[in-house]
Amino acid sequence: MKRALLVGGIVIGVALTCHLCFSWMGFTPTDEGFTLAHSRRILDGQVPHRDFIIIRPFFSPLLHVPEVWLGGASTLWLSRLIVWFQFACLAAAWTLVCNRLTNRSFSPAAAFFCGLICFAATVHTKHLTAWHTIDGLFFLFVGLTFCIQPKTSAKLAGYFLLGLAPLCKQGFVFVVPGALLLLHDWRSIKYWGAGALPGFLYLAFLLFAGGVSDAATQLTSHQEFLSTAILAYCQPRILLAAGIGFCAAHLINSEATNGVRRWSALIILYLAPFTGTTISLARGTMISNAFLLFGLCLGIAAYGSVFHQDSPASKRVLSLALLAAWTASMSGGYNSPALGAGALLVALAVTVLDQGPRLQRRLIEYSLPGFCALIVAAFVVGRVQHIYRDQTATHLDRPIGDVMPGGNGIYTNPNTHAFLSDLQRAVAFVEQSHRKYAIIPDVAAYWVQSPQANPFPAVWPHGGELKTPPLLNRYLRAIDAGRIDTTVIVQKVAADNLANGFVPLPEGSYYEVVRYVRRNLEKVHETDYFVLYQ
């Protein structure tokens, strides 16, 4: 009980500290609020898939409904606190899983430092907003803490939690079968049933509420498995890192290896990745360099599979970390194992602690505080200097609370603030004419706490979300149906580049809805950054 309270206190302390230090920094009207805008639609009583387009399962928006319900003018800021808490929880959960699977290879102090390292590397410079991948990882790692317990009831709860991950994003569908195999529970039908139960409940809801055919159309609209899950990992640098990891694993495991080779293996498996992570965090390049970390772990796991058929604990830990990083990376917009980098780093430390000689194990124990300090310091630098689609923290002097519903407590750069102020003027112009307004294409965050509900069926209507003709046509039909009472507010500038200046919105099929409005509706008004059509 005391241990649980201590872990809980650390998790809450880390989340609150980071929230107070970093959550005010930066805003982008594109990704920010994307999930929460779907939560708002659920809160308004709309049925996902049937009443609006959502190309992923809707459990993430459902999970974040309380933030929209209770957040009011500070919804986005409150939501960032929840995300910090999720990251702190999954880092603590993974550290506990590693410690238990390796028969408590960490001392309490080492576990604390590994947890902080896992947290910093996992968060890196990822933008802080409610997000389906983060939700999926949260259920994955928390679920694993139950799956490794000896009690059947705990295991059932764990696999049920793992089964919730695919309801956040389809790529996590491999989590339940992967965990069952790696934890040697695959023979139990009841564990398979526990993992599949959330999916059956999801289907039952759709059958009851309606929208099964809509769900099938939306959930299968992305056909990116080959490119994001296979081809993305066939890069030469990943294969090279895997080869290096394979050789280093041989050096650290071979009884014939002399001292020089063992120390070389320590450099490859411990010093190099921890130093590289420190540099990547400070430079904001974790999204790219995480592939090297993945390749290194893949090579070590491959060596363990070939030459250690007894399945040592470290191989199991490595495989679970690889599974988490791989499934999290299946994304058209964030195709990187970076959100699994923390788990991979801790798995590497476990590997050396589990297989290295005693002197090397003691060296790691003594060096962990130093590496933890370096990685946390680099994390702070990265969060301040490399803010997603915004300027550095020193230039964020404009509060968005007066120009973005639900944006109290968050600051951005002058360009983004000017863009949002102009949007407010455009909305006010439409309201004076007593018409409804729709905003396209890249201002999903506005709908989180907008006084008016979104009249169109997608909150972020670009080519990635309306990827197939049925989805695009459904949106275009809504535009036509809204001619009578809806004014469409269309961006003139690219919202994803506001930190660098005002660039015209690109032409092309990615913004087909914009092209359709310009060709088929009449321009009635224009502001600095928006054109109004009806």
C-alpha positions as CSV (number, residue, x, y, z in Angstrom):
1,M,0.0,0.0,0.0
2,K,2.8,2.4,0.9
3,R,4.5,1.6,-2.4
4,A,1.4,2.3,-4.4
5,L,0.9,5.6,-2.6
6,L,4.5,6.6,-3.3
7,V,4.2,5.8,-7.0
8,G,0.9,7.6,-7.2
9,G,2.4,10.6,-5.5
10,I,5.4,10.7,-7.9
11,V,3.1,10.4,-10.9
12,I,0.8,13.2,-9.7
13,G,3.9,15.4,-8.8
14,V,5.6,14.9,-12.2
15,A,2.3,15.6,-14.1
16,L,1.5,18.7,-12.1
17,T,5.1,20.1,-12.3
18,C,5.2,19.6,-16.1
19,H,1.7,21.0,-16.5
20,L,2.5,24.2,-14.6
21,C,5.9,24.6,-16.4
22,F,4.9,23.8,-20.0
23,S,1.2,23.6,-20.6
24,W,0.9,27.4,-21.3
25,M,3.3,27.1,-24.2
26,G,2.1,27.1,-27.7
27,F,-1.0,26.5,-29.8
28,T,-1.8,25.3,-33.3
29,P,-5.4,25.5,-34.6
30,T,-4.8,22.3,-36.6
31,D,-4.1,19.3,-34.4
32,E,-5.1,21.0,-31.1
33,G,-8.5,20.1,-30.0
34,F,-9.1,17.6,-32.8
35,T,-10.1,14.8,-30.4
36,L,-11.9,17.2,-28.1
37,A,-14.0,18.5,-31.0
38,H,-15.2,14.9,-31.4
39,S,-15.8,14.8,-27.7
40,R,-18.0,17.9,-28.0
41,R,-20.1,16.2,-30.6
42,I,-20.7,13.2,-28.4
43,L,-21.5,15.6,-25.5
44,D,-24.1,17.2,-27.8
45,G,-25.8,13.8,-28.2
46,Q,-24.5,12.9,-31.7
47,V,-23.8,9.2,-32.5
48,P,-20.2,8.6,-33.8
49,H,-20.0,7.4,-37.4
50,R,-23.7,7.8,-37.9
51,D,-24.0,11.5,-37.2
52,F,-20.4,12.6,-38.0
53,I,-17.3,11.3,-39.7
54,I,-14.6,9.8,-37.5
55,I,-12.1,7.5,-39.2
56,R,-10.8,6.0,-36.0
57,P,-12.8,4.3,-33.2
58,F,-14.5,6.8,-31.0
59,F,-13.3,5.6,-27.6
60,S,-10.7,8.4,-27.3
61,P,-13.3,11.2,-27.8
62,L,-15.6,9.4,-25.4
63,L,-12.8,9.2,-22.8
64,H,-12.2,13.0,-23.0
65,V,-15.9,14.0,-22.8
66,P,-15.5,15.1,-19.1
67,E,-12.8,17.6,-20.0
68,V,-15.1,19.3,-22.5
69,W,-18.1,19.1,-20.1
70,L,-16.2,20.5,-17.1
71,G,-13.4,22.6,-18.7
72,G,-15.3,25.6,-19.8
73,A,-13.1,28.5,-20.8
74,S,-10.0,26.5,-19.8
75,T,-10.8,23.3,-21.6
76,L,-7.6,23.0,-23.6
77,W,-5.4,23.8,-20.6
78,L,-7.2,21.3,-18.5
79,S,-6.9,18.7,-21.2
80,R,-3.1,19.1,-21.3
81,L,-3.0,18.3,-17.6
82,I,-4.8,15.0,-18.3
83,V,-2.3,14.2,-21.0
84,W,0.6,14.9,-18.7
85,F,-1.0,12.5,-16.2
86,Q,-1.4,9.8,-18.9
87,F,2.3,10.1,-19.8
88,A,3.4,10.0,-16.2
89,C,1.2,6.9,-15.6
90,L,2.4,5.0,-18.6
91,A,6.1,5.7,-17.7
92,A,5.5,4.5,-14.1
93,A,3.6,1.5,-15.3
94,W,6.3,0.4,-17.8
95,T,9.0,0.7,-15.2
96,L,7.0,-1.5,-12.8
97,V,6.4,-4.0,-15.6
98,C,10.1,-4.2,-16.4
99,N,11.0,-4.5,-12.7
100,R,8.6,-7.4,-12.2
101,L,9.4,-9.3,-15.4
102,T,13.1,-9.2,-14.5
103,N,12.6,-10.2,-10.9
104,R,13.2,-6.7,-9.5
105,S,16.4,-5.9,-11.3
106,F,16.0,-2.2,-10.3
107,S,16.7,-0.8,-6.9
108,P,14.0,1.7,-5.8
109,A,16.3,4.6,-6.7
110,A,17.1,3.0,-10.1
111,A,13.4,2.5,-10.8
112,F,12.7,6.2,-10.0
113,F,15.4,7.4,-12.4
114,C,14.3,4.9,-15.1
115,G,10.7,6.1,-14.7
116,L,11.8,9.8,-15.3
117,I,13.9,8.8,-18.3
118,C,11.0,6.9,-19.7
119,F,8.7,9.8,-19.2
120,A,11.0,12.4,-20.8
121,A,11.9,10.3,-23.8
122,T,8.2,9.3,-24.4
123,V,6.9,12.8,-24.3
124,H,9.9,14.4,-26.1
125,T,8.5,17.4,-28.1
126,K,5.1,15.8,-28.9
127,H,2.4,18.4,-28.8
128,L,0.3,18.1,-25.7
129,T,-3.3,17.5,-26.6
130,A,-5.9,14.7,-26.2
131,W,-4.8,12.2,-28.8
132,H,-5.8,8.7,-29.8
133,T,-2.3,7.3,-29.9
134,I,-1.5,8.5,-26.4
135,D,-4.7,7.1,-25.1
136,G,-3.9,3.7,-26.7
137,L,-0.4,3.6,-25.1
138,F,-1.9,4.5,-21.8
139,F,-4.2,1.5,-21.8
140,L,-1.4,-0.7,-23.2
141,F,1.1,0.0,-20.4
142,V,-1.4,0.2,-17.6
143,G,-3.0,-3.0,-18.8
144,L,0.4,-4.8,-18.8
145,T,0.8,-4.0,-15.1
146,F,-2.3,-6.2,-14.5
147,C,-1.4,-8.8,-17.1
148,I,1.8,-9.7,-15.3
149,Q,0.1,-10.4,-12.0
150,P,-0.4,-14.1,-10.9
151,K,-4.1,-13.7,-10.1
152,T,-6.6,-14.6,-12.9
153,S,-8.9,-11.7,-12.0
154,A,-6.0,-9.2,-12.4
155,K,-5.0,-10.8,-15.8
156,L,-8.6,-10.6,-17.0
157,A,-8.7,-6.9,-16.1
158,G,-5.3,-6.4,-17.8
159,Y,-6.3,-7.9,-21.1
160,F,-9.6,-6.0,-21.0
161,L,-7.6,-2.8,-20.7
162,L,-5.4,-3.9,-23.6
163,G,-8.5,-4.5,-25.6
164,L,-9.4,-0.8,-25.2
165,A,-6.3,0.3,-27.0
166,P,-7.6,-0.7,-30.5
167,L,-10.7,1.3,-29.7
168,C,-8.5,4.4,-29.6
169,K,-6.6,3.6,-32.9
170,Q,-6.8,0.7,-35.2
171,G,-3.0,0.0,-35.2
172,F,-3.2,-1.2,-31.6
173,V,-5.2,-4.3,-32.8
174,F,-1.9,-6.3,-32.6
175,V,-1.5,-5.5,-28.9
176,V,-3.7,-8.2,-27.4
177,P,-2.4,-11.1,-29.4
178,G,1.1,-9.9,-29.1
179,A,0.9,-9.6,-25.3
180,L,-0.8,-13.0,-25.0
181,L,2.1,-14.6,-26.9
182,L,4.9,-12.8,-25.1
183,L,3.4,-13.3,-21.7
184,H,2.7,-17.0,-22.4
185,D,-1.1,-16.6,-21.8
186,W,-2.1,-17.5,-25.4
187,R,-3.5,-20.9,-24.4
188,S,-6.3,-19.4,-22.2
189,I,-9.5,-18.8,-24.0
190,K,-10.8,-16.5,-21.2
191,Y,-7.9,-14.1,-21.7
192,W,-8.6,-13.9,-25.4
193,G,-12.2,-13.3,-24.5
194,A,-11.2,-10.5,-22.1
195,G,-9.1,-8.8,-24.8
196,A,-11.9,-9.1,-27.4
197,L,-14.7,-8.0,-25.1
198,P,-14.2,-4.2,-25.7
199,G,-14.5,-4.7,-29.4
200,F,-17.7,-6.7,-29.1
201,L,-19.2,-4.0,-26.9
202,Y,-18.2,-1.4,-29.5
203,L,-20.0,-3.4,-32.2
204,A,-23.0,-3.9,-30.0
205,F,-23.3,-0.2,-29.4
206,L,-23.2,0.5,-33.2
207,L,-25.8,-2.2,-33.8
208,F,-28.1,-0.6,-31.2
209,A,-27.5,3.1,-32.1
210,G,-27.2,2.6,-35.8
211,G,-24.2,3.4,-38.0
212,V,-22.6,0.0,-38.6
213,S,-22.3,0.6,-42.3
214,D,-21.0,4.1,-41.7
215,A,-18.4,2.8,-39.3
216,A,-17.2,0.2,-41.8
217,T,-16.8,2.9,-44.4
218,Q,-14.9,5.2,-42.1
219,L,-12.7,2.8,-40.2
220,T,-11.5,1.1,-43.4
221,S,-10.8,4.4,-45.3
222,H,-7.1,4.3,-44.5
223,Q,-5.0,1.6,-46.2
224,E,-1.6,2.6,-44.9
225,F,-0.5,-0.5,-43.1
226,L,2.1,-1.4,-45.7
227,S,3.7,2.1,-45.8
228,T,3.5,2.9,-42.1
229,A,4.1,-0.4,-40.4
230,I,6.3,-2.3,-42.9
231,L,8.1,0.0,-45.5
232,A,8.8,2.6,-42.9
233,Y,10.9,0.0,-41.0
234,C,12.9,-1.1,-44.1
235,Q,15.1,1.9,-44.1
236,P,18.9,1.2,-44.3
237,R,19.6,3.0,-41.1
238,I,17.1,0.8,-39.1
239,L,18.6,-2.4,-40.6
240,L,22.1,-1.1,-39.8
241,A,21.1,-0.3,-36.2
242,A,19.5,-3.8,-36.0
243,G,22.8,-5.4,-37.2
244,I,24.8,-3.4,-34.6
245,G,22.3,-4.5,-31.9
246,F,22.6,-8.1,-32.9
247,C,26.4,-8.0,-32.7
248,A,26.4,-6.2,-29.4
249,A,24.0,-8.7,-27.9
250,H,26.4,-11.5,-29.0
251,L,29.3,-9.7,-27.3
252,I,27.6,-9.2,-24.0
253,N,26.2,-12.8,-23.9
254,S,29.2,-14.7,-25.1
255,E,31.3,-16.3,-22.4
256,A,34.4,-16.2,-24.6
257,T,34.2,-12.4,-25.0
258,N,37.1,-10.6,-23.4
259,G,36.9,-7.4,-21.3
260,V,37.4,-5.0,-24.2
261,R,34.6,-6.5,-26.3
262,R,32.2,-6.5,-23.3
263,W,32.9,-2.8,-22.7
264,S,32.4,-2.1,-26.4
265,A,29.0,-3.8,-26.0
266,L,28.2,-1.6,-23.0
267,I,29.0,1.5,-25.1
268,I,26.7,0.3,-27.9
269,L,23.8,-0.9,-25.7
270,Y,23.9,1.8,-23.0
271,L,26.1,4.8,-23.4
272,A,25.4,5.4,-27.1
273,P,21.5,5.2,-27.0
274,F,21.3,7.2,-23.7
275,T,23.6,9.9,-25.1
276,G,21.9,9.9,-28.4
277,T,18.5,10.4,-26.7
278,T,19.8,13.3,-24.7
279,I,21.0,15.0,-27.9
280,S,17.8,14.2,-29.8
281,L,15.6,15.6,-27.0
282,A,17.6,18.9,-26.9
283,R,17.5,19.3,-30.7
284,G,13.9,18.2,-31.2
285,T,14.8,15.3,-33.5
286,M,13.4,12.4,-31.5
287,I,10.7,11.7,-34.2
288,S,13.5,10.8,-36.6
289,N,16.2,9.3,-34.3
290,A,13.8,7.0,-32.5
291,F,14.0,4.7,-35.6
292,L,17.7,4.0,-34.7
293,L,16.7,3.2,-31.1
294,F,14.0,0.8,-32.5
295,G,16.5,-0.9,-34.8
296,L,19.0,-1.4,-32.0
297,C,16.4,-3.0,-29.8
298,L,15.1,-5.1,-32.7
299,G,18.6,-6.5,-33.3
300,I,19.0,-7.4,-29.6
301,A,15.6,-9.1,-29.6
302,A,16.4,-11.0,-32.8
303,Y,19.6,-12.3,-31.2
304,G,17.7,-13.5,-28.1
305,S,15.2,-15.3,-30.3
306,V,17.8,-17.1,-32.3
307,F,20.3,-18.1,-29.5
308,H,18.3,-18.0,-26.3
309,Q,15.3,-20.2,-26.8
310,D,14.6,-20.2,-23.0
311,S,13.1,-16.7,-23.5
312,P,14.9,-14.7,-20.8
313,A,13.1,-11.9,-19.1
314,S,15.1,-9.2,-20.9
315,K,14.0,-10.5,-24.3
316,R,10.3,-10.4,-23.2
317,V,10.8,-6.8,-22.0
318,L,12.4,-5.8,-25.3
319,S,9.7,-7.5,-27.3
320,L,6.9,-5.7,-25.4
321,A,8.6,-2.4,-25.9
322,L,9.0,-3.0,-29.6
323,L,5.4,-4.0,-29.8
324,A,4.3,-0.8,-28.1
325,A,6.6,1.5,-30.3
326,W,5.6,-0.3,-33.5
327,T,1.8,-0.1,-33.0
328,A,2.0,3.5,-31.8
329,S,3.9,4.4,-35.0
330,M,1.2,3.3,-37.4
331,S,0.1,6.8,-38.4
332,G,0.0,8.8,-41.5
333,G,0.8,12.0,-39.5
334,Y,3.2,10.7,-36.9
335,N,4.8,7.7,-38.5
336,S,7.6,7.2,-35.9
337,P,8.3,5.0,-32.9
338,A,9.1,8.1,-30.9
339,L,6.2,7.6,-28.5
340,G,7.7,4.3,-27.6
341,A,11.3,5.7,-27.2
342,G,11.0,5.8,-23.4
343,A,10.0,2.1,-23.2
344,L,12.8,1.1,-25.6
345,L,15.4,3.0,-23.5
346,V,14.4,1.3,-20.3
347,A,14.3,-2.0,-22.0
348,L,17.9,-1.5,-23.1
349,A,18.9,-0.7,-19.5
350,V,17.1,-3.9,-18.4
351,T,19.0,-5.9,-21.0
352,V,22.4,-4.8,-19.7
353,L,21.4,-5.2,-16.1
354,D,20.0,-8.7,-16.8
355,Q,22.8,-10.0,-19.0
356,G,26.0,-8.0,-18.3
357,P,28.7,-8.8,-15.8
358,R,28.4,-7.5,-12.3
359,L,30.8,-4.6,-12.7
360,Q,28.8,-3.3,-15.7
361,R,25.6,-3.7,-13.7
362,R,27.0,-1.6,-10.9
363,L,28.2,1.0,-13.4
364,I,24.8,1.4,-14.8
365,E,23.2,1.7,-11.3
366,Y,25.7,4.5,-10.5
367,S,25.4,6.3,-13.8
368,L,21.6,6.3,-14.0
369,P,21.2,9.5,-11.9
370,G,23.6,11.3,-14.2
371,F,21.9,10.2,-17.3
372,C,18.5,11.0,-15.8
373,A,19.7,14.5,-15.0
374,L,21.0,15.0,-18.6
375,I,17.9,13.6,-20.2
376,V,15.5,15.6,-18.1
377,A,17.6,18.8,-18.8
378,A,17.5,18.0,-22.5
379,F,13.8,17.4,-22.3
380,V,13.3,20.9,-20.7
381,V,15.4,22.5,-23.5
382,G,13.4,20.6,-26.2
383,R,10.0,21.6,-24.7
384,V,11.1,25.3,-24.6
385,Q,12.9,25.5,-27.9
386,H,11.0,23.1,-30.2
387,I,7.2,23.8,-29.7
388,Y,5.0,22.0,-32.2
389,R,4.0,24.4,-35.0
390,D,4.8,27.4,-32.8
391,Q,7.7,29.7,-32.0
392,T,10.1,29.3,-29.0
393,A,8.7,29.9,-25.6
394,T,10.3,33.4,-25.3
395,H,8.1,34.6,-28.2
396,L,4.8,33.2,-26.9
397,D,3.3,36.4,-25.4
398,R,-0.2,36.4,-26.7
399,P,-3.0,34.8,-24.7
400,I,-5.6,32.9,-26.8
401,G,-8.4,32.9,-24.3
402,D,-10.0,36.0,-25.7
403,V,-9.9,34.7,-29.3
404,M,-10.4,30.9,-28.9
405,P,-13.3,29.4,-27.0
406,G,-11.8,27.2,-24.2
407,G,-8.3,28.6,-24.7
408,N,-7.7,30.3,-21.3
409,G,-4.2,29.8,-19.9
410,I,-2.5,29.2,-23.2
411,Y,-0.2,31.6,-25.0
412,T,0.9,31.7,-28.6
413,N,2.9,33.8,-31.1
414,P,1.6,37.1,-32.6
415,N,0.9,35.5,-36.0
416,T,-1.3,32.8,-34.7
417,H,-3.1,35.3,-32.4
418,A,-3.8,37.6,-35.3
419,F,-5.2,34.6,-37.3
420,L,-7.5,33.7,-34.4
421,S,-8.6,37.3,-33.9
422,D,-9.5,37.6,-37.5
423,L,-11.5,34.4,-37.3
424,Q,-13.4,35.9,-34.4
425,R,-14.3,38.9,-36.5
426,A,-15.4,36.6,-39.3
427,V,-17.6,34.6,-36.9
428,A,-19.1,37.8,-35.5
429,F,-19.9,39.0,-39.1
430,V,-21.9,35.8,-39.7
431,E,-23.7,35.9,-36.4
432,Q,-24.9,39.4,-37.2
433,S,-26.7,38.0,-40.2
434,H,-28.4,35.3,-38.0
435,R,-26.9,32.5,-40.0
436,K,-24.9,29.4,-38.9
437,Y,-21.2,29.3,-39.6
438,A,-18.8,26.5,-40.7
439,I,-15.0,26.9,-40.6
440,I,-12.8,25.0,-43.0
441,P,-10.4,23.4,-43.3
442,D,-7.8,23.6,-40.4
443,V,-9.4,25.0,-37.3
444,A,-10.7,22.0,-35.5
445,A,-9.9,23.5,-32.1
446,Y,-12.6,26.2,-32.5
447,W,-15.4,23.6,-32.2
448,V,-14.4,22.3,-28.7
449,Q,-16.2,25.1,-26.9
450,S,-17.8,27.0,-29.8
451,P,-21.2,28.6,-28.9
452,Q,-22.6,26.9,-32.0
453,A,-22.3,23.2,-33.0
454,N,-20.4,22.3,-36.1
455,P,-23.0,22.0,-38.9
456,F,-20.8,19.8,-41.1
457,P,-19.9,16.2,-40.5
458,A,-16.1,16.4,-40.1
459,V,-14.1,18.7,-37.7
460,W,-10.9,18.7,-39.7
461,P,-11.9,18.2,-43.4
462,H,-8.7,17.6,-45.3
463,G,-7.5,14.8,-47.5
464,G,-6.2,12.7,-44.7
465,E,-9.6,12.6,-42.9
466,L,-11.8,12.4,-46.1
467,K,-9.6,10.0,-47.9
468,T,-12.2,8.0,-49.9
469,P,-14.9,9.2,-52.3
470,P,-17.8,8.2,-50.0
471,L,-16.5,10.3,-47.1
472,L,-15.7,13.3,-49.3
473,N,-19.0,13.1,-51.0
474,R,-20.8,13.0,-47.7
475,Y,-19.1,16.2,-46.7
476,L,-19.8,17.9,-50.0
477,R,-23.5,17.0,-49.7
478,A,-23.5,18.7,-46.3
479,I,-22.1,21.8,-47.9
480,D,-24.8,21.8,-50.5
481,A,-27.5,21.2,-47.9
482,G,-26.2,24.1,-45.8
483,R,-26.6,26.7,-48.6
484,I,-29.9,27.9,-47.1
485,D,-28.7,28.9,-43.6
486,T,-24.9,28.3,-43.4
487,T,-22.0,30.7,-44.2
488,V,-18.7,28.9,-44.9
489,I,-15.6,30.6,-43.5
490,V,-12.6,29.5,-45.5
491,Q,-9.0,30.1,-44.6
492,K,-6.8,32.1,-47.0
493,V,-3.5,31.1,-45.3
494,A,-2.0,27.8,-44.1
495,A,-2.7,27.2,-40.4
496,D,0.2,24.8,-39.9
497,N,2.7,27.5,-40.9
498,L,1.5,30.4,-38.9
499,A,4.6,30.4,-36.6
500,N,6.8,31.2,-39.6
501,G,4.4,33.7,-41.3
502,F,1.3,33.9,-43.5
503,V,1.6,31.5,-46.5
504,P,-1.4,31.0,-48.9
505,L,-3.4,27.9,-48.3
506,P,-2.1,25.3,-50.8
507,E,-4.2,24.3,-53.8
508,G,-4.9,20.7,-54.7
509,S,-6.9,17.6,-53.8
510,Y,-5.8,17.6,-50.2
511,Y,-8.1,20.6,-49.6
512,E,-10.8,19.4,-52.0
513,V,-13.5,20.8,-49.8
514,V,-12.0,24.3,-50.1
515,R,-11.8,24.0,-53.9
516,Y,-15.4,22.9,-54.0
517,V,-16.6,25.9,-51.9
518,R,-14.7,28.3,-54.0
519,R,-16.2,26.9,-57.2
520,N,-19.8,26.4,-56.1
521,L,-20.6,29.1,-53.5
522,E,-20.7,32.8,-53.8
523,K,-18.2,35.0,-51.9
524,V,-20.0,37.5,-49.7
525,H,-17.3,38.9,-47.4
526,E,-13.5,38.9,-46.9
527,T,-11.2,39.5,-43.9
528,D,-7.4,39.5,-43.7
529,Y,-7.1,35.7,-43.5
530,F,-10.6,34.4,-44.3
531,V,-13.1,34.5,-47.1
532,L,-16.8,33.9,-46.4
533,Y,-19.1,32.0,-48.9
534,Q,-22.8,31.2,-49.0
